[in-house]
Amino acid sequence: MFQPSSLPSLNGKTFLVTGGNTGIGYETCLNLAAHGARVFMGARSSQKATAAIAKITETYPQADVRVLLLNHVSLDSVMAAAKTFKSKEARLHGLILNAGIMAVPYEVTKDGFESQMQTNYLAHWLLTRELLPVLLATARSDGPGSARVVCVSSEGHRTFGVKKMIFSDAEVAGFGNFGRYGLSKLANVLQAKTLNDQYGPSSISSKGGNGEIWTGFLDAEVDASCTAALRHHQAIRRRMPCKPVLRGSRLLQSAPTA
Ligand SMILES: NC(=O)c1ccc[n+]([C@@H]2O[C@H](COP(=O)([O-])OP(=O)(O)OC[C@H]3O[C@@H](n4cnc5c(N)ncnc54)[C@H](OP(=O)(O)O)[C@@H]3O)[C@@H](O)[C@H]2O)c1
């Protein structure tokens, strides 16, 4: 079974983890940094991020963790964060889209979107779009499997009765606090699927030599070496309309460690 301690050296690799100051995101930052990665900790509060980094460096004095200010309820803030990242780094090996809120009352952001959808999905989608050139450049220079995007979802879309994406504002407003969480988590799954279709191992981008991004959706690394039985299992999973992408510390399993 996968354990964070089984990660190999991540020296020379750069990661960005949203919502990195606490919870799953914090553990992810900690374990990536402990294995030598440079980690950008996406956070909306510089105070909380600084305290979290101090905690990491108490245990791992050599840890290279930096704050990237990023507030998901402001798309301007997302654009600014992407710009800041690109001004500092030419490569990005792992983009971990983790920040999230759950079951909050209905509210609309200043950008005009329901707050859970914007925090959990739209801000991540925009961040990914802005960082795609860096991810693809990393994939081209470092090879297949070197650039990965992890869309942290959950069972929320199943648990809270989400059957399909809802686009009508009125319907979304009446769908319940948990239902809206489920919608945003379905969007996370669909983002991974779309990224895989557009940039995954069998995509036109990959075949054309323009770069390949792994999302974990196809488990391409397993596909390359698996037995016929495993391949059959993978094929069944691929036909499922949506599945949770990764959860908890399994996030790290998807880190680009090749
Ligand atoms: N925990 C679980 O059992 C579980 C299960 C399934 C899926 N997940 C998913 O895993 C992810 C992390 O969950 P968690 O339990 O670790 O959550 P958490 O402990 O509540 O941490 C959430 C992180 O997201 C950040 N965040 C919230 N709103 C933000 C905003 N507007 N801008 C920037 N950052 C913001 C928080 O920052 P602040 O500290 O500033 O609030 C925090 O760093 C979520 O996507 C969640 O849906 C969790």
The ligand as an SDF file (V2000), in Angstrom:
LIG
                    3D

 48 52  0  0  0  0  0  0  0  0999 V2000
  -11.3260   15.8440    4.5470 N   0  0  0  0  0  0  0  0  0  0  0  0
  -12.0150   14.9050    3.8970 C   0  0  0  0  0  0  0  0  0  0  0  0
  -12.4380   13.8700    4.4490 O   0  0  0  0  0  0  0  0  0  0  0  0
  -12.2860   15.0530    2.4410 C   0  0  0  0  0  0  0  0  0  0  0  0
  -13.0400   14.0750    1.7790 C   0  0  0  0  0  0  0  0  0  0  0  0
  -13.2640   14.1910    0.4300 C   0  0  0  0  0  0  0  0  0  0  0  0
  -12.7430   15.2550   -0.2780 C   0  0  0  0  0  0  0  0  0  0  0  0
  -12.0270   16.2110    0.3670 N   0  0  0  0  0  0  0  0  0  0  0  0
  -11.5030   17.3320   -0.4210 C   0  0  0  0  0  0  0  0  0  0  0  0
  -10.1490   17.5440   -0.0510 O   0  0  0  0  0  0  0  0  0  0  0  0
   -9.8270   18.9220   -0.1520 C   0  0  0  0  0  0  0  0  0  0  0  0
   -9.1750   19.3960    1.1410 C   0  0  0  0  0  0  0  0  0  0  0  0
  -10.0390   19.0890    2.2060 O   0  0  0  0  0  0  0  0  0  0  0  0
   -9.6030   19.3190    3.7230 P   0  0  0  0  0  0  0  0  0  0  0  0
  -10.4710   18.4550    4.5560 O   0  0  0  0  0  0  0  0  0  0  0  0
   -8.1280   19.2260    3.8600 O   0  0  0  0  0  0  0  0  0  0  0  0
  -10.0930   20.8370    3.9180 O   0  0  0  0  0  0  0  0  0  0  0  0
   -9.6610   21.9440    5.0040 P   0  0  0  0  0  0  0  0  0  0  0  0
   -8.8520   21.3440    6.0960 O   0  0  0  0  0  0  0  0  0  0  0  0
  -10.9110   22.6900    5.3410 O   0  0  0  0  0  0  0  0  0  0  0  0
   -8.6940   22.8900    4.1340 O   0  0  0  0  0  0  0  0  0  0  0  0
   -9.2110   23.5840    3.0590 C   0  0  0  0  0  0  0  0  0  0  0  0
   -8.1560   24.4950    2.4940 C   0  0  0  0  0  0  0  0  0  0  0  0
   -8.7570   25.2660    1.4360 O   0  0  0  0  0  0  0  0  0  0  0  0
   -8.5000   26.6330    1.6870 C   0  0  0  0  0  0  0  0  0  0  0  0
   -9.5160   27.5310    1.1520 N   0  0  0  0  0  0  0  0  0  0  0  0
  -10.8360   27.5670    1.4320 C   0  0  0  0  0  0  0  0  0  0  0  0
  -11.3990   28.6060    0.8050 N   0  0  0  0  0  0  0  0  0  0  0  0
  -10.4170   29.2430    0.1140 C   0  0  0  0  0  0  0  0  0  0  0  0
  -10.3580   30.3900   -0.7030 C   0  0  0  0  0  0  0  0  0  0  0  0
  -11.4340   31.1520   -0.9420 N   0  0  0  0  0  0  0  0  0  0  0  0
   -9.1780   30.7460   -1.2360 N   0  0  0  0  0  0  0  0  0  0  0  0
   -8.0590   30.0330   -0.9700 C   0  0  0  0  0  0  0  0  0  0  0  0
   -8.0460   28.9500   -0.2050 N   0  0  0  0  0  0  0  0  0  0  0  0
   -9.2090   28.5620    0.3530 C   0  0  0  0  0  0  0  0  0  0  0  0
   -8.4510   26.7510    3.1910 C   0  0  0  0  0  0  0  0  0  0  0  0
   -7.8380   27.9610    3.5860 O   0  0  0  0  0  0  0  0  0  0  0  0
   -8.1530   28.6060    5.0430 P   0  0  0  0  0  0  0  0  0  0  0  0
   -7.3190   27.8300    6.0250 O   0  0  0  0  0  0  0  0  0  0  0  0
   -7.7190   30.0140    4.8780 O   0  0  0  0  0  0  0  0  0  0  0  0
   -9.6170   28.4400    5.3010 O   0  0  0  0  0  0  0  0  0  0  0  0
   -7.6340   25.5030    3.5060 C   0  0  0  0  0  0  0  0  0  0  0  0
   -6.2770   25.7600    3.2700 O   0  0  0  0  0  0  0  0  0  0  0  0
  -11.1170   19.6450   -0.4990 C   0  0  0  0  0  0  0  0  0  0  0  0
  -11.1390   19.8910   -1.9010 O   0  0  0  0  0  0  0  0  0  0  0  0
  -12.2100   18.6500   -0.1320 C   0  0  0  0  0  0  0  0  0  0  0  0
  -13.3690   18.8080   -0.9280 O   0  0  0  0  0  0  0  0  0  0  0  0
  -11.8010   16.1330    1.7150 C   0  0  0  0  0  0  0  0  0  0  0  0
  1  2  1  0
  2  3  2  0
  2  4  1  0
  4  5  1  0
  4 48  2  0
  5  6  2  0
  6  7  1  0
  7  8  2  0
  8  9  1  0
  8 48  1  0
  9 10  1  0
  9 46  1  0
 10 11  1  0
 11 12  1  0
 11 44  1  0
 12 13  1  0
 13 14  1  0
 14 15  2  0
 14 16  1  0
 14 17  1  0
 17 18  1  0
 18 19  2  0
 18 20  1  0
 18 21  1  0
 21 22  1  0
 22 23  1  0
 23 24  1  0
 23 42  1  0
 24 25  1  0
 25 26  1  0
 25 36  1  0
 26 27  1  0
 26 35  1  0
 27 28  2  0
 28 29  1  0
 29 30  1  0
 29 35  2  0
 30 31  1  0
 30 32  2  0
 32 33  1  0
 33 34  2  0
 34 35  1  0
 36 37  1  0
 36 42  1  0
 37 38  1  0
 38 39  2  0
 38 40  1  0
 38 41  1  0
 42 43  1  0
 44 45  1  0
 44 46  1  0
 46 47  1  0
M  CHG  2   8   1  16  -1
M  END
$$$$
